[in-house]
Amino acid sequence: MRLLSWVVLGVAMLGSGIQAAHAQTAPSATIYAVTYFDIIPADHAKAVALLRPFAQATRKEDGNVEFTLLEEIGRGGRMATIEAWHGKAALEAHRAAVETLANKLQPFFAAPFDTRQFLPLSIGPRADNAKLGSTVYVLTHIDVFPDGKDQATGLVKGFAEASRKDKGAERFDALVWDGHPNHFHLIEAWTDSGARQAQADADQTKTFRSNLVPLEGALYDERLYKVVR
């Protein structure tokens, strides 16, 4: 999956754990960012030691809604962040701090920050899972041909709204890449791996995937994560 770099070393607001989840949906002005980066496995502890205090400080900044640091399950060192901010100005105001952090992390990078900014398509409530250690996160990027974007928008939105009703769903949000309406991102959180697998095997998921395949411009990129606390 190709990811949009914001700066040479990238940008993303990093941190450990989850900001306290809110029962209400995010306002429509909220801007999201999902970032991927790789840390050399041997340097993981050193990198996390920098990320944790940065996360704590970031969550106190004006306009921050969410800051979650994830590590891919079974792929140590492959990491991701989920951010939400009250508008682009708040996100932009944090850029200098991110660049400073990136410089500190440079010796530990196997691949630098790579980020996309997203707008909400369908945002649901989130469970307060900050104390749950078994939560499984799923990040999925969906790329369809431009001619199929309207049909894909309906499929993605409907799938998110249906899936968040499933047993064990703590979160299921659908986003659209800002300026690229044929690219989507799904953010899921499940109570455990069993709940996540049940949803993956459900008829509604199989139907969604079957209907989406003819529209896809790239492979369906789905990755499973655990929260770094």
N, C-alpha and C positions, 0 to 999 in steps of 0.2 A: 504494500500500500504506500503510495506516495503521499508525503506529508509536507505541508507548507511551512517553511522556515520563516520566522518573524525576524530574527537577527542571525548573524553568522553562527553564534553559539545557540541561537534559538531563544524563545521566551516561553516561560510558563511559570505559574506560581506553584511552588512546590511545598510539600509538607508531609507530616506523618499523621495518620489517623483521619478522622472525619470531623468536620465542623458539626456542631449539633444540628441534626436534621429538623426541618420544619414541617408541621402538619399541613400548612397551606401551600398552594402552588406558588411558583415563582412569578413575579410580575412580568408582563410582556416585554418590558424594557430591559430585562436581564440579558446580559451577554455571557455566553459560555465559551470556555476554551478547553480543549482536550489536547494534551501534550504527551508525546512518547520520547523516551530517551533510554540509552543503555549505559549501565555502569559496569566497569570491569568487576567480575565477581569477587576477586580477592580484595577489592577496595570498597565493598559494599558497606561495611560498618563505618568506615571513614566518611563516606558520602552521606549516609543517613544521619551521622552526628552533625553534619552541617545543615541538613534539610529540616530536622525537627525544630530547632529554634527559629529558623526562617519561617516555617509554617505557623508557629505560634504568633510571631510578629505580624505576619500577613493577615491572619484572621482578625486582627484588631484594627486593620486599616479601614478607613472610610470606604464604604461601598462594597466590601467583601461579603458575599453570601455563602460561599462554599469553597473549601479547599481540601481535597482528598488525594492522598498519595497511595499508589497501588504498585504491586509487584506481580508480574505474570506468574501464574501457578505452573510450577515445573520448569520455569525458565529464569533462574536466578539472575538478577542484574537487569532484566528487561522490565522497565518501569513506565508508569504513566501517571498523569495527574488530571484531575477534574477540577475546574474552577468555575465559579459563577460570580458575576459582579453586577452591581446596579448601574449598568450603562457602560459604554465604551470609554468614557472619560476616566472612570475609576480604574478600568483595566490598563489604560495607557499610562496613568499616573504611577503605576507600579513598575514600569519598564526599567528604570535606573537600578532599582533594587535587584531585579532579576538579572540584569547584566553583571552586577557585582557578584551575585551568587554563582553565575555561570563561570566567571573567571576563577573563583575558588574551587569549583568542581572540575575544571578542565583536566587536571591530572588523572581523574577517576573516570572520565568519559570513554566508553567504547563507541558511542554515537551521541552527538549533542542533542539538545532540546529541539524538538520538531513539533510545531503546533498548528492547530486550526482554530479559528473563531467561529462560533455557531450562534444561531438564533433559535428560539424555542419553536417547535412545531406542535408538540403535545407534551405538556409537563404535568405530572401527577404528584400526589402527596408522597412523602418519604417517611419511612419508619425511623424512629430514633434507635439506630443500631450501633451507636458509638461504643457500646459495651459488649457487643456480640463478636466473639472471635471467629466464628465459623462462616460469616457472611461471604458469599461468592459474588464478585462483581463480573459483569460481562460488558465489554466495549466492542461494538461492531460498527465498521464503516461500510456503507452501502453506496456504490457508484453505479448510476444508470445512464444510459444514453440520453442526451438532451431531449429527444423527441418523446421519451417515456417519462419525463419528470412529473407531469401532472398525474398520470396513473400511479406512479410510484409514491407520490406524496400521499394519495389516498390509502394505498396499501400500508405504508409505514405508519401513518397516523392511526388507522384502524387496528393494526396489530398491537401497537403500544397500548391503546385504550383497552383492548381485550385482555392483553397479557397481564396488566397490572391488577386484574381481578383474580388471577390464579393464586392458589395456595402457596404461601411462602414468598410471595413477591413483596419486597420491601421498597422497591423503586423500579419504575420503568418509564424512562423519558425518551422522547424522540426529538432530535435536533436537525436543523438544516444548515449547511455550511454557508456562512455569510458571503454573498456574492456568487455562489455556485449552487443554484437551486436543484441541481440533479445529483447532489451529494448529500448523504444523510449520515447521522450517527445515532446509535442506540446506546443508552446507558441503563444497565440493569443491575439490580442488587437482589440477591436471594438469601434466604435464611441459612441454607446449606447446599451442598452439592446435590443432594437428593432432590430438593425442590427445583433446582435449576435443571436437572436432567429430565424431570417429569415435564417441565414446560417445553424443553427442547423436543421431546417425543410426542407432544400433544398434537391432535389433529389440526388445530388452528395454526400451529407453527408450520406443520408440513404443507398446509394449504398456502400460507403466506410465502414460503420459500418457493413453492412450485409456480405461483403466479409471478413472483419477482424475477425468476431466472431468465425469461425471455427479454427482460428489460435491462439486464445487467451489462455494464460496460467494463467491469472488472470483477474479479472473484469476490465473493462475500467474505469479508475479513472480520472474523469473530475471535476474540481473545478473552481468556478467563484470568481473573486477578484475585488477589487477597489484599486486604488493607495492611499497610505498613504502619505500625503504631509506635 
